[in-house]
Amino acid sequence: MNSVTNSSGPRVRGPEDRWLRITLRVVGISFLAGVYPFIHLWPAGFRWQPGQSEYEQMIAAIYAVLGIFLIRAARDPLNHLSLVWFTVWSSLAHAAVMAAAAVRNSHQWVHLIGDVPALLVAAAALAALAPRQPKAPPGPGQSDTSNWLGLGR
C-alpha cells in the first residue's frame, strides 16, 4: 500500500506501519525509562568503570529525551523518518565505540552482552521496519530530509 496523506493529517502506509509504530514506542519507552535503572540494576553490563555519576546522568538524560521524541514520532512515523534513521545510525555508532572499548579493556567485556547488544537490537529493529524514504512526496510545508543516510530503498 502506498503512502497517502489523509484528511486528518498523518500519512498512512499500511499494516507494516503498525509494527514501526509499536517498535518506536517500545524503543522510546526503553530509552526514556530504562537506561538509568539498568545502570543501577545491572552495573556490570551497563556501567562503565570507573563509575562517574555525572556521565551516567548525562547519558540517561540524552536517551530519555530521545525516548520522548521516539514516542512522539510513533504517532506519524513517516513524517519523522529522519529521527528514526538518526536513532538507527547513532545507536550503531554508539554500540561500535562501546564494543571497541570493551574488547580493548578486558574488565569491560560484559558490555558485549549488556548495553552493546541492547543498542544493536534497537537499531536493527528500527532499520528493518522503517522505510528509507517516503513512498509519496512530502505534503505542503513538509521537507524531505528522510533519506539522509537512509541509503535509499
N, C-alpha and C positions, 0 to 999 in steps of 0.2 A: 504494500500500500504506500502510495506517495504521500509526502508531507503536504498538508494543506493548512491554510490559515482559516479558522472558522470564525464565526461572528463574535464569539466570546473572547477571542484573543489568541490563546496558545495554539501552536501548531501540533497536530496530531499525526503520528506516523503509523501506528498500528499496534498489534499485540506485543511486538518486540519492545516497543517503547515502555510498556508496563514494567519489564524487568530492569530496564535502565533506571526508571523512577524508584523502584524498590531498592536497587543497589545504591543509588545516590543517597537514599535515606539511611540505609544501613551503614555505609561508609561515613556519612556525615555524623550520625549519632556516635559511631565508634570514635571518630576524631574528636567530637565535642566532649563526650563523657568518658572515653576510655583511656586516653593517653596518660593523664595524671594518675588515675587509680592503678593502672598497670605498672607504672614506675614504682609504686609502693607495694603492690600485691606480689609482683614477680620481679624484684630488683635485679636478679641475675640476668634476666632476659631483656629488661627494658631500661636499666640504669647503668650508665657508663661510669667507669671509675677513672679518676677519683670523683666521687659524688659532688655535684655542685648544685645546690638548691636553686640558685639564680638561673642556671642553664635549664634545669628541669621546668621551672615556672615559665620561662620564655618559650620553650618548645611546646609545652602544654597550651599556652595562650595562643600561639600561632596555629596549632592544629585545631583548637576549639573554634577559632574564628573561621578557619577553612571549613570546618564541620558545619557551622551555621550556614555558610554560603552554599554548601553542597545540599543541605536540606532544602534551602530556598530554591535551588536550581532544579530540584526534583519535581517542582510544580510544572515546569516547562523546560525540560532538558534541551530541546532542540534550539532554544534561544540562549542557552548557556554552554554551548559546546566548548568555547574557549576555556572556561573554568574547568570543565570536565577534563579536557586534554592537558591543562596546566597541572591538575591533580595527578594524572597519569604520569606525565614526564617528571614532575618534581618528586613524586614518590619513587620512581625508578632511580633518579639521581641520588636521592637521599639513601635509598637502600644500597646502592652501589658504593657510596662513600662509607657507609657503616660496615658493609661486608668486607671491604678492603681493610678497614681499621681492625675488624675482628680477626681477620686472617693474619695481619701483621703482629697483633698482640695476643698471645696465647691465653691471657687472662680474660679476654673478652669474647672467646669463641662461642659462648652460649647465646650471643646475639644472633648467631646464624640460625637459631631455632626460636628466636623471640621476635624482636622488632623488625629484623630484616625481612623474614617471610611475611609478616603482617602487612608491611608496606607493599611487597610484591603481589600479594593476593588482592589487595585493594586496587592496585594499578592494573593488574591483569583482568579483573572483573569489569572495571570501567572501560578498559580498552576493547574488550570483547563485545561490549554492548553498545558503545557509543559510535554513532556514525562519524566518519572523519570529515564529512561536510554535509550541509543540509541538502535534502532532496529537492527542495523548491527554493527559489531565490528569496532572500530576506524581504520582509514586508517594508512598507514605508517607514522611514525613521530607524530601521534596524541596520546595523553594519554586519558585514560578513567577515568576521575575524576567526571563524570557527575552524578553518583549515590550517591555521598556523601550527605547523608541526604535527597535524593530524595525519599528514602524509598521504592524503587523498585515498578514497576508496572507490 
